[in-house]
């Protein structure tokens, strides 16, 4: 039996500190899987992070913050956060039977970002784009758009009165 700190394979074994007390003659040794470098196809998560970063860069870096591990931690909600706005980002490569690009906006995406935005006292929006295209689109409730337009109008009037 080898004591936990004395094992000469501790830096190479996936079972180190898990099965050391059961290990005799290295019978519990499991080597770490060797990384073969970058995969040719990025995971869905990496693709999503790339689009989130693209959306964030369209704005001043101090205005928009990409949420780390978005979707992975309950207290970090949304993908991009502004002082007044919380965004959920989606990028898709769907094509219909005629070969035209399409995206299906799922109600659950809209509901999710609405709940998360309400918890953080922000306005919700879904941001989406088509793969291999530069245009980015917003989807939000019509009432929210009207509220934003009314706020813009009142700010314009207040600014005009100050001049």
C-alpha positions as CSV (number, residue, x, y, z in Angstrom):
1,X,0.0,0.0,0.0
2,X,1.2,3.5,-0.9
3,X,0.4,6.5,1.2
4,X,-1.6,9.2,-0.7
5,X,1.2,11.8,-0.8
6,X,3.9,9.3,-1.7
7,X,2.6,8.0,-5.0
8,X,5.0,8.6,-7.8
9,X,2.0,8.6,-10.3
10,X,-0.1,11.3,-8.5
11,X,0.4,13.8,-11.4
12,X,-0.6,11.2,-14.0
13,X,-3.5,9.4,-12.4
14,X,-7.2,10.3,-12.7
15,X,-7.9,8.3,-9.6
16,X,-5.4,10.2,-7.4
17,X,-7.0,11.1,-4.1
18,X,-10.1,9.1,-4.9
19,X,-8.9,5.5,-4.8
20,X,-5.4,5.8,-3.3
21,X,-6.3,3.8,-0.2
22,X,-7.6,1.0,-2.3
23,X,-4.6,1.0,-4.7
24,X,-2.1,-1.9,-4.4
25,X,0.7,-2.3,-7.0
26,X,-0.9,0.5,-9.1
27,X,-4.1,-1.6,-9.7
28,X,-6.3,1.5,-9.5
29,X,-4.1,3.6,-11.8
30,X,-6.0,5.4,-14.6
31,X,-4.0,7.7,-16.8
32,X,-5.5,11.1,-17.8
33,X,-6.9,11.1,-21.3
34,X,-4.5,12.7,-23.7
35,X,-5.8,15.8,-25.4
36,X,-5.4,15.6,-29.2
37,X,-5.6,19.4,-29.7
38,X,-8.5,21.4,-30.9
39,X,-11.4,19.5,-32.4
40,X,-12.3,20.4,-35.9
41,X,-15.9,21.1,-34.9
42,X,-16.5,23.4,-32.0
43,X,-19.1,22.3,-29.4
44,X,-22.5,24.0,-29.3
45,X,-21.4,25.8,-26.2
46,X,-18.3,27.2,-27.9
47,X,-20.4,28.3,-30.9
48,X,-22.9,30.0,-28.6
49,X,-20.1,31.8,-26.7
50,X,-18.7,33.0,-30.0
51,X,-22.0,34.6,-31.0
52,X,-22.5,36.1,-27.5
53,X,-19.0,37.7,-27.8
54,X,-20.0,39.0,-31.3
55,X,-23.1,40.6,-29.9
56,X,-21.2,42.1,-27.0
57,X,-18.5,43.6,-29.3
58,X,-21.2,45.4,-31.3
59,X,-21.7,47.6,-28.2
60,X,-19.3,49.6,-26.1
61,X,-17.4,47.1,-23.9
62,X,-18.5,49.1,-20.8
63,X,-22.2,48.9,-21.7
64,X,-22.5,45.2,-22.4
65,X,-21.2,42.3,-20.3
66,X,-21.2,38.7,-21.5
67,X,-22.3,36.5,-18.6
68,X,-19.7,33.8,-17.8
69,X,-21.1,30.3,-17.9
70,X,-24.4,31.7,-19.1
71,X,-27.0,29.0,-18.6
72,X,-24.7,27.1,-16.3
73,X,-25.1,29.0,-13.1
74,X,-28.5,30.0,-11.7
75,X,-27.4,33.4,-10.4
76,X,-25.8,34.5,-13.6
77,X,-28.8,34.8,-15.9
78,X,-29.0,35.7,-19.5
79,X,-26.2,35.8,-22.0
80,X,-25.5,39.5,-22.3
81,X,-26.3,42.1,-19.6
82,X,-26.8,45.8,-19.9
83,X,-27.7,48.2,-17.1
84,X,-31.4,48.1,-18.3
85,X,-31.5,45.1,-20.6
86,X,-30.9,41.3,-20.4
87,X,-30.3,39.4,-23.7
88,X,-30.6,35.7,-24.6
89,X,-28.5,35.0,-27.7
90,X,-29.2,32.3,-30.4
91,X,-27.5,31.6,-33.7
92,X,-28.9,29.0,-36.0
93,X,-28.3,27.5,-39.4
94,X,-31.7,26.1,-40.2
95,X,-32.8,25.9,-43.8
96,X,-36.4,25.1,-45.0
97,X,-37.4,22.8,-47.8
98,X,-37.0,25.6,-50.3
99,X,-33.4,26.3,-49.2
100,X,-34.3,29.5,-47.4
101,X,-32.7,30.3,-44.0
102,X,-35.2,30.2,-41.2
103,X,-35.2,30.2,-37.4
104,X,-37.9,28.9,-35.1
105,X,-38.1,31.1,-32.0
106,X,-39.1,28.9,-29.1
107,X,-41.6,30.3,-26.6
108,X,-39.5,28.7,-23.8
109,X,-36.5,31.0,-24.8
110,X,-38.8,34.1,-24.5
111,X,-40.3,32.9,-21.3
112,X,-36.9,32.1,-19.8
113,X,-35.3,35.5,-20.6
114,X,-38.5,37.3,-19.4
115,X,-38.4,35.6,-16.0
116,X,-34.6,36.2,-15.6
117,X,-34.9,39.8,-16.6
118,X,-37.8,40.4,-14.2
119,X,-35.7,38.9,-11.4
120,X,-32.9,41.4,-12.2
121,X,-35.2,44.4,-12.9
122,X,-34.2,44.5,-16.5
123,X,-36.0,44.4,-19.9
124,X,-35.8,41.1,-21.7
125,X,-34.9,40.5,-25.4
126,X,-34.0,37.6,-27.6
127,X,-31.1,38.3,-30.0
128,X,-30.6,36.0,-32.9
129,X,-28.7,35.6,-36.1
130,X,-28.3,33.2,-39.0
131,X,-25.1,31.4,-39.4
132,X,-22.7,33.0,-41.9
133,X,-24.6,36.3,-41.8
134,X,-23.6,39.6,-40.2
135,X,-27.1,40.9,-39.4
136,X,-28.4,40.5,-35.8
137,X,-32.1,40.7,-34.9
138,X,-34.0,41.4,-31.7
139,X,-37.3,39.8,-30.6
140,X,-39.2,41.2,-27.7
141,X,-42.8,41.7,-26.6
142,X,-44.5,44.5,-28.4
143,X,-45.4,46.2,-25.1
144,X,-41.8,46.4,-24.2
145,X,-40.9,48.0,-27.5
146,X,-43.7,50.5,-27.1
147,X,-42.5,51.3,-23.6
148,X,-39.0,51.9,-24.9
149,X,-40.2,54.2,-27.7
150,X,-42.2,56.2,-25.1
151,X,-39.2,56.6,-22.9
152,X,-37.1,57.7,-25.9
153,X,-39.7,60.2,-26.9
154,X,-40.0,61.6,-23.3
155,X,-36.1,61.9,-23.1
156,X,-36.1,63.7,-26.5
157,X,-38.7,66.2,-25.2
158,X,-36.8,66.7,-21.9
159,X,-33.6,67.3,-23.8
160,X,-35.3,69.7,-26.2
161,X,-36.8,71.7,-23.2
162,X,-33.3,72.0,-21.7
163,X,-31.9,73.6,-24.8
